């Protein structure tokens, strides 16, 4: 493996570094999503909203206190804003939207670097291939009529290594990026639904 990377030149070393960064970003993102409760909190949030809709606002808020799941945190923020007598309904909705934007920002944190890797890894691979082909044909020109086809073929396959490596990094990075985006979109839709259900009940639910 080290020999292959050495044959690919500086560009292949850069792509190898990107592959390490990709794995690290994916693992870090999975850890962050797990900490944020991206795959939990549905049941407890639904229970709290049911309490809220039945007029038991204090019990609903207590049910969500200290919860780590992102849906539970947004529902708690929406209920707290809706229960705040100093806020109009429009102000309460705006405060809830602000909290939602902050939570969704956390959900999407780290996706820009992955998106960048998806974009530049194939381009770096193509760059390495073009540079390798230039070097191979320069060697062919210098050798003249005594050029060895095997040597030329060797230079070409070494040049193509970078294209294959760039695609090998970009494909899993693209798959991970698409999946993380889907997770964030799902959470956003669920949070919007939860907030709508909370505000439909109205500020009068604050009296339990």
Backbone bond lengths (Angstrom), bond angles and torsions (degrees), N, CA, C in turn:
res aa  C-N    CA-C-N  psi(-1)  N-CA   C-N-CA  omega(-1)  CA-C   N-CA-C  phi
1 X - - - 1.462 - - 1.528 111.32 -
2 X 1.333 115.75 -42.14 1.471 119.61 178.82 1.519 110.69 -63.41
3 X 1.355 116.33 -38.42 1.462 120.03 178.77 1.524 110.76 -64.09
4 X 1.339 116.60 -40.96 1.459 119.71 179.04 1.521 111.24 -62.54
5 X 1.324 115.55 -43.04 1.469 119.32 179.31 1.519 110.20 -64.53
6 X 1.346 116.47 -40.84 1.464 119.86 179.15 1.523 110.83 -63.76
7 X 1.339 116.84 -37.92 1.461 120.05 178.99 1.530 111.71 -67.50
8 X 1.306 116.50 -27.91 1.456 119.73 -179.02 1.512 113.86 -78.89
9 X 1.323 117.75 -11.15 1.455 121.05 176.96 1.526 113.46 82.20
10 X 1.320 114.25 -166.29 1.464 121.42 -175.35 1.522 111.40 -61.90
11 X 1.322 116.84 -39.11 1.466 120.04 -177.65 1.528 110.95 -61.03
12 X 1.327 117.04 -40.01 1.456 119.67 -179.47 1.530 110.99 -68.74
13 X 1.322 117.04 -32.75 1.464 119.75 174.33 1.532 110.74 -64.04
14 X 1.332 116.41 -39.73 1.463 120.30 177.46 1.527 110.56 -63.88
15 X 1.336 116.37 -42.73 1.465 120.37 178.92 1.523 110.32 -64.73
16 X 1.335 116.79 -38.34 1.467 119.93 177.00 1.528 110.84 -61.80
17 X 1.337 116.62 -39.92 1.468 120.37 176.66 1.523 110.55 -64.63
18 X 1.340 116.85 -38.95 1.462 120.37 177.06 1.521 111.67 -63.71
19 X 1.324 116.78 -35.61 1.468 119.66 179.03 1.527 110.56 -64.85
20 X 1.328 116.11 -39.88 1.469 120.02 177.09 1.528 110.04 -65.00
21 X 1.335 115.93 -42.95 1.470 120.17 178.59 1.525 111.12 -63.03
22 X 1.334 116.99 -37.51 1.463 120.98 179.33 1.519 111.47 -62.97
23 X 1.326 115.96 -47.70 1.467 120.10 179.02 1.532 110.35 -61.29
24 X 1.335 115.95 -43.24 1.468 119.87 -179.65 1.524 110.99 -63.60
25 X 1.336 117.45 -42.49 1.461 120.93 179.47 1.523 112.01 -64.15
26 X 1.329 116.36 -41.71 1.465 119.79 -179.24 1.526 110.60 -64.65
27 X 1.332 116.18 -45.87 1.467 119.80 179.58 1.523 110.95 -64.34
28 X 1.340 116.33 -41.64 1.469 120.21 178.50 1.520 111.14 -63.19
29 X 1.336 116.37 -41.29 1.458 120.02 -178.82 1.523 110.83 -66.69
30 X 1.328 117.43 -40.87 1.456 120.61 176.94 1.531 110.66 -60.39
31 X 1.324 115.81 -41.51 1.465 120.75 179.03 1.522 110.39 -64.23
32 X 1.334 116.82 -44.38 1.458 120.67 -179.62 1.529 111.93 -64.59
33 X 1.314 116.41 -41.87 1.461 119.73 178.91 1.522 111.04 -64.92
34 X 1.328 115.59 -38.58 1.465 119.60 177.70 1.526 110.74 -63.89
35 X 1.346 116.04 -43.92 1.465 119.68 178.32 1.522 111.69 -62.78
36 X 1.331 116.58 -34.09 1.468 121.04 -178.18 1.519 112.60 -80.91
37 X 1.325 116.75 -2.47 1.461 119.53 179.68 1.511 113.23 69.40
38 X 1.331 116.39 39.40 1.463 119.58 -178.44 1.520 112.57 -65.30
39 X 1.321 116.97 -25.22 1.465 121.18 -178.77 1.530 112.11 -114.49
40 X 1.320 115.91 23.10 1.460 119.62 179.51 1.525 108.89 -143.49
41 X 1.322 115.70 174.16 1.458 120.71 175.83 1.509 115.57 92.22
42 X 1.353 118.16 -6.09 1.462 119.22 -177.96 1.530 111.79 -64.01
43 X 1.330 115.32 -46.36 1.468 118.91 -175.61 1.529 111.56 -66.85
44 X 1.320 116.63 -47.67 1.465 118.85 -176.73 1.533 111.11 -67.16
45 X 1.328 116.57 -33.92 1.470 119.59 176.96 1.524 110.66 -67.11
46 X 1.331 115.43 -42.87 1.467 119.29 178.11 1.527 110.95 -61.76
47 X 1.338 116.72 -41.32 1.468 120.21 178.57 1.532 111.12 -62.64
48 X 1.347 115.56 -43.14 1.462 119.65 -179.50 1.525 111.13 -64.90
49 X 1.320 117.27 -39.87 1.463 120.47 179.23 1.526 110.20 -66.26
50 X 1.332 116.34 -36.77 1.466 119.53 176.67 1.536 110.47 -62.70
51 X 1.331 116.52 -41.67 1.469 120.12 176.29 1.531 110.52 -62.58
52 X 1.333 115.64 -43.27 1.471 120.81 179.82 1.523 110.88 -60.67
53 X 1.317 116.62 -44.25 1.455 120.65 -177.20 1.529 112.21 -70.15
54 X 1.321 115.61 -22.44 1.470 118.96 177.14 1.529 111.38 -86.28
55 X 1.344 117.19 1.32 1.448 121.43 177.54 1.509 114.60 93.27
56 X 1.337 118.03 5.48 1.466 121.65 -178.74 1.533 109.04 -98.73
57 X 1.323 115.57 68.95 1.462 121.55 -174.22 1.521 112.47 -64.13
58 X 1.321 116.93 -42.09 1.466 120.13 -178.90 1.518 110.99 -62.25
59 X 1.338 116.64 -43.20 1.462 120.98 178.31 1.528 110.61 -65.01
60 X 1.334 116.18 -38.42 1.466 120.17 179.96 1.518 111.14 -63.90
61 X 1.334 116.56 -45.58 1.461 120.66 179.01 1.529 111.15 -64.19
62 X 1.344 116.22 -40.89 1.467 119.99 179.01 1.523 110.84 -63.42
63 X 1.319 115.48 -35.03 1.465 120.37 -179.89 1.530 111.58 -63.28
64 X 1.317 116.00 -30.53 1.471 120.67 -175.87 1.520 113.58 -98.78
65 X 1.319 117.98 -7.98 1.470 121.20 -178.01 1.524 111.43 -58.17
66 X 1.332 115.24 129.43 1.453 120.78 174.66 1.516 115.05 75.99
67 X 1.312 118.51 5.07 1.460 120.54 -179.20 1.523 110.49 -74.79
68 X 1.337 115.42 142.62 1.455 121.03 -175.70 1.525 112.28 -92.55
69 X 1.333 117.26 -24.83 1.461 120.90 -176.37 1.526 110.45 -61.61
70 X 1.308 115.63 139.33 1.461 120.79 -173.60 1.529 111.53 -63.75
71 X 1.331 117.58 -36.87 1.468 119.85 178.89 1.518 110.83 -65.76
72 X 1.327 115.76 -41.30 1.466 119.63 179.61 1.521 110.95 -65.34
73 X 1.319 117.15 -38.49 1.459 120.63 179.86 1.526 110.90 -65.40
74 X 1.330 116.63 -41.65 1.463 119.22 179.38 1.523 110.93 -68.12
75 X 1.327 117.15 -41.25 1.460 120.10 178.92 1.526 110.77 -62.71
76 X 1.328 116.35 -39.96 1.466 120.29 178.06 1.526 110.23 -63.48
77 X 1.339 117.09 -43.09 1.464 120.99 179.16 1.528 110.89 -63.27
78 X 1.337 116.85 -40.23 1.466 120.44 -179.90 1.520 110.62 -66.46
79 X 1.317 116.54 -43.03 1.469 119.97 179.26 1.526 111.37 -65.26
80 X 1.345 115.99 -41.88 1.462 119.99 -179.96 1.528 110.37 -63.20
81 X 1.334 116.61 -42.32 1.463 120.21 179.41 1.522 110.89 -66.46
82 X 1.325 115.83 -40.74 1.460 120.14 -178.92 1.529 111.42 -68.57
83 X 1.335 115.95 -28.67 1.466 120.93 -178.61 1.522 112.62 -84.39
84 X 1.333 116.84 -13.28 1.464 120.96 -176.73 1.531 109.77 -76.24
85 X 1.319 116.05 110.70 1.462 120.43 -176.96 1.524 112.65 -65.67
86 X 1.332 117.17 -20.65 1.466 119.88 -178.73 1.524 112.57 -79.29
87 X 1.334 117.01 -8.57 1.457 121.17 -177.91 1.522 110.42 -106.15
88 X 1.318 115.47 136.87 1.456 119.24 170.44 1.523 108.58 -73.77
89 X 1.317 116.73 168.73 1.464 119.06 179.52 1.525 110.63 -61.79
90 X 1.333 116.49 -40.07 1.469 119.56 179.25 1.524 110.94 -63.63
91 X 1.339 116.58 -41.48 1.464 119.91 179.06 1.519 110.89 -67.08
92 X 1.332 116.30 -38.33 1.459 119.90 178.33 1.524 110.78 -64.38
93 X 1.308 117.08 -40.40 1.470 120.61 177.79 1.526 110.84 -65.22
94 X 1.331 116.05 -40.07 1.459 119.34 179.70 1.526 111.21 -66.14
95 X 1.326 117.08 -39.71 1.458 120.93 177.53 1.533 110.88 -64.50
96 X 1.305 115.96 -40.55 1.466 120.22 177.30 1.529 110.65 -64.17
97 X 1.329 115.85 -41.79 1.471 119.72 178.34 1.527 111.02 -63.48
98 X 1.329 116.62 -37.74 1.470 120.16 177.80 1.519 111.00 -63.12
99 X 1.321 115.63 -44.22 1.468 119.80 177.98 1.526 110.66 -63.24
100 X 1.326 115.96 -40.60 1.465 119.96 -179.63 1.523 110.86 -63.51
101 X 1.324 117.25 -41.98 1.467 120.53 178.65 1.526 111.06 -61.48
102 X 1.330 116.19 -40.57 1.466 119.76 179.42 1.520 110.96 -64.98
103 X 1.324 116.97 -43.40 1.465 120.65 -179.93 1.529 111.40 -66.73
104 X 1.332 116.59 -41.11 1.461 119.81 178.70 1.524 110.88 -67.94
105 X 1.331 116.62 -32.46 1.464 119.62 175.06 1.511 111.14 -61.14
106 X 1.337 116.64 -38.46 1.462 120.29 176.19 1.520 110.95 -66.25
107 X 1.332 116.69 -38.41 1.466 120.69 179.25 1.526 112.11 -63.67
108 X 1.320 116.49 -33.07 1.464 120.81 -176.49 1.526 112.94 -97.43
109 X 1.326 116.76 1.55 1.456 120.03 178.87 1.539 110.33 -61.90
110 X 1.323 116.01 134.10 1.458 120.76 178.91 1.511 114.46 91.37
111 X 1.333 117.89 -5.85 1.461 119.92 -179.23 1.530 112.08 -79.08
112 X 1.329 117.41 -28.97 1.466 119.54 178.93 1.537 111.67 -61.87
113 X 1.351 118.79 -46.24 1.468 118.06 177.33 1.524 112.63 -59.81
114 X 1.339 117.25 -39.60 1.467 119.66 177.50 1.521 110.89 -63.04
115 X 1.329 115.96 -41.45 1.462 120.69 178.17 1.529 110.54 -61.67
116 X 1.336 115.87 -39.36 1.466 119.73 178.23 1.519 111.25 -64.42
117 X 1.330 116.79 -41.64 1.469 120.53 179.07 1.527 110.63 -63.54
118 X 1.340 116.39 -41.96 1.468 120.22 177.79 1.527 110.88 -58.28
119 X 1.325 116.54 -35.91 1.469 120.93 -177.92 1.519 112.58 -77.65
120 X 1.343 116.78 -47.00 1.469 118.51 -169.85 1.521 113.94 -88.58
121 X 1.329 119.13 -23.22 1.473 119.42 -177.37 1.533 112.09 -60.16
122 X 1.353 119.40 -49.19 1.474 118.11 177.33 1.525 112.81 -64.34
123 X 1.345 116.82 -34.98 1.462 119.40 179.29 1.528 111.29 -66.27
124 X 1.324 116.01 -40.27 1.465 119.28 175.89 1.519 110.52 -63.43
125 X 1.343 115.60 -41.09 1.460 118.51 177.50 1.512 112.37 -60.52
126 X 1.332 115.84 -42.62 1.468 119.88 178.20 1.524 110.90 -65.58
127 X 1.324 116.52 -39.84 1.459 120.07 177.81 1.526 110.94 -60.63
128 X 1.341 116.13 -45.41 1.461 119.54 178.68 1.510 112.06 -61.34
129 X 1.332 116.50 -38.98 1.465 119.93 178.92 1.522 111.58 -65.92
130 X 1.325 116.46 -43.83 1.468 119.82 179.75 1.524 110.51 -62.73
131 X 1.336 116.67 -44.59 1.467 119.53 178.66 1.526 111.04 -62.63
132 X 1.347 116.25 -40.64 1.460 119.93 178.60 1.520 112.63 -65.29
133 X 1.330 116.52 -39.20 1.463 120.09 178.50 1.527 110.78 -67.00
134 X 1.320 115.87 -38.48 1.471 118.95 177.13 1.519 109.86 -60.64
135 X 1.338 116.31 -46.32 1.464 120.00 179.95 1.516 111.09 -63.17
136 X 1.340 116.88 -39.68 1.467 120.17 -178.97 1.522 110.95 -65.16
137 X 1.311 117.77 -43.03 1.463 120.08 -178.96 1.531 111.83 -74.19
138 X 1.329 116.79 -28.64 1.465 118.68 172.60 1.521 110.84 -64.10
139 X 1.331 115.67 -41.55 1.464 119.98 177.60 1.522 110.86 -64.57
140 X 1.334 116.32 -37.87 1.463 120.81 178.03 1.520 110.87 -64.50
141 X 1.326 116.93 -40.68 1.461 120.85 179.57 1.519 111.39 -65.58
142 X 1.334 115.95 -40.85 1.459 119.59 -179.19 1.522 111.62 -68.60
143 X 1.344 116.06 -32.06 1.464 119.06 -179.49 1.523 112.06 -74.70
144 X 1.316 117.58 -24.11 1.452 121.61 177.93 1.517 111.54 65.51
145 X 1.320 115.70 -139.60 1.469 120.57 -175.85 1.515 111.84 -72.27
146 X 1.323 118.02 -13.28 1.460 120.56 179.75 1.532 111.79 -92.87
147 X 1.305 117.16 14.27 1.465 120.60 -178.05 1.520 110.59 -64.23
148 X 1.312 115.69 138.90 1.459 122.23 179.06 1.523 108.79 -94.44
149 X 1.331 119.04 116.92 1.469 120.79 -179.81 1.532 112.60 -57.15
150 X 1.322 116.44 -32.83 1.470 119.55 -179.86 1.526 110.48 -64.53
151 X 1.326 115.94 -38.21 1.460 119.70 178.25 1.520 111.05 -65.30
152 X 1.347 115.51 -42.32 1.460 119.87 177.77 1.518 111.05 -62.44
153 X 1.334 116.58 -44.05 1.463 120.68 179.73 1.524 110.44 -61.79
154 X 1.345 116.07 -40.00 1.457 119.44 178.37 1.513 112.07 -62.77
155 X 1.320 116.55 -40.65 1.459 119.89 178.58 1.510 112.18 -65.77
156 X 1.340 116.09 -36.15 1.463 119.75 -179.03 1.524 111.22 -69.07
157 X 1.342 117.68 -45.53 1.469 117.73 -178.00 1.527 111.55 -68.18
158 X 1.331 115.58 -31.57 1.456 117.48 175.32 1.530 110.67 -66.42
159 X 1.332 116.67 -37.09 1.461 120.33 178.59 1.529 111.35 -66.64
160 X 1.331 115.72 -36.82 1.460 120.08 -179.07 1.524 112.67 -71.60
161 X 1.316 117.53 -14.73 1.462 120.79 178.07 1.529 111.69 -56.59
162 X 1.313 116.06 -39.65 1.466 119.04 -176.11 1.530 111.91 -67.72
163 X 1.335 116.82 -36.41 1.464 119.15 177.20 1.520 110.50 -63.95
164 X 1.333 115.92 -45.86 1.460 119.87 179.01 1.528 110.88 -62.37
165 X 1.338 116.41 -41.53 1.465 120.05 -179.77 1.523 111.27 -65.56
166 X 1.345 116.39 -42.55 1.462 119.71 179.01 1.512 112.19 -60.91
167 X 1.343 116.69 -42.29 1.459 120.01 177.81 1.523 110.56 -68.39
168 X 1.334 116.59 -36.01 1.456 120.66 178.93 1.519 112.85 -63.65
169 X 1.313 117.08 -29.65 1.470 121.14 176.03 1.528 110.70 -82.81
170 X 1.325 116.85 -42.48 1.463 120.90 -174.25 1.522 112.77 -68.33
171 X 1.324 118.06 -36.49 1.471 120.42 -175.70 1.529 112.10 -64.04
172 X 1.347 119.34 -54.20 1.479 117.29 177.74 1.523 113.05 -64.85
173 X 1.336 117.22 -33.66 1.462 119.48 177.48 1.525 110.65 -63.46
174 X 1.341 116.62 -40.31 1.459 120.97 178.78 1.531 111.30 -66.41
175 X 1.336 116.44 -40.14 1.458 120.28 178.27 1.531 110.99 -63.39
176 X 1.335 115.66 -44.29 1.468 119.74 179.11 1.521 110.87 -64.39
177 X 1.341 116.96 -42.49 1.463 121.03 -179.95 1.521 111.06 -61.41
178 X 1.336 116.90 -43.74 1.461 120.93 179.27 1.527 110.95 -62.35
179 X 1.329 116.20 -42.22 1.456 120.10 -179.42 1.526 111.34 -66.49
180 X 1.344 116.92 -45.00 1.466 120.00 178.96 1.527 110.97 -62.44
181 X 1.333 116.43 -38.47 1.467 120.30 176.41 1.525 110.74 -62.08
182 X 1.341 115.97 -41.33 1.458 120.25 179.80 1.529 110.84 -64.40
183 X 1.334 116.61 -39.97 1.466 120.34 177.52 1.524 110.31 -61.90
184 X 1.334 116.59 -46.34 1.467 120.75 179.81 1.523 111.48 -63.64
185 X 1.342 117.44 -40.19 1.468 120.37 178.86 1.525 111.04 -65.20
186 X 1.343 116.49 -39.42 1.463 119.83 178.67 1.527 110.65 -63.34
187 X 1.329 115.86 -45.06 1.461 120.03 179.87 1.523 110.62 -63.05
188 X 1.330 116.87 -40.80 1.466 120.45 179.02 1.522 110.85 -61.17
189 X 1.335 116.92 -44.87 1.462 120.13 -179.94 1.529 110.67 -63.63
190 X 1.329 116.90 -41.39 1.466 120.01 -179.70 1.519 111.46 -67.45
191 X 1.334 116.86 -38.81 1.462 120.05 178.71 1.525 111.14 -66.29
192 X 1.325 116.74 -40.67 1.464 120.04 177.73 1.527 110.53 -62.41
193 X 1.332 116.51 -41.02 1.457 120.27 178.88 1.528 110.93 -64.81
194 X 1.341 116.22 -43.96 1.465 120.22 179.14 1.535 111.20 -61.07
195 X 1.331 116.10 -46.24 1.464 119.88 -178.93 1.522 111.54 -63.21
196 X 1.332 116.78 -39.14 1.462 120.44 178.48 1.523 110.84 -62.54
197 X 1.328 116.36 -43.86 1.463 120.36 179.64 1.534 111.30 -64.25
198 X 1.325 116.17 -35.20 1.467 119.94 179.11 1.522 110.79 -69.02
199 X 1.314 117.39 -44.47 1.463 120.35 -176.94 1.523 112.54 -75.43
200 X 1.325 117.09 -24.63 1.463 118.93 175.65 1.525 110.29 -62.90
201 X 1.339 115.25 -34.52 1.467 119.56 178.99 1.531 110.94 -66.93
202 X 1.342 116.31 -34.23 1.450 120.59 172.87 1.507 114.18 89.08
203 X 1.326 116.25 166.50 1.473 122.18 -178.23 1.517 113.50 -61.04
204 X 1.331 118.25 -24.08 1.454 119.58 -178.31 1.517 111.66 -65.51
205 X 1.339 117.63 -13.63 1.467 120.20 178.04 1.500 111.75 -71.02
206 X 1.328 116.58 -12.15 1.469 119.56 -179.27 1.519 111.19 -66.99
207 X 1.292 118.30 -17.07 1.468 120.68 -179.90 1.514 107.82 -91.65
208 X 1.342 118.54 111.49 1.452 122.02 -177.09 1.518 110.77 -110.68
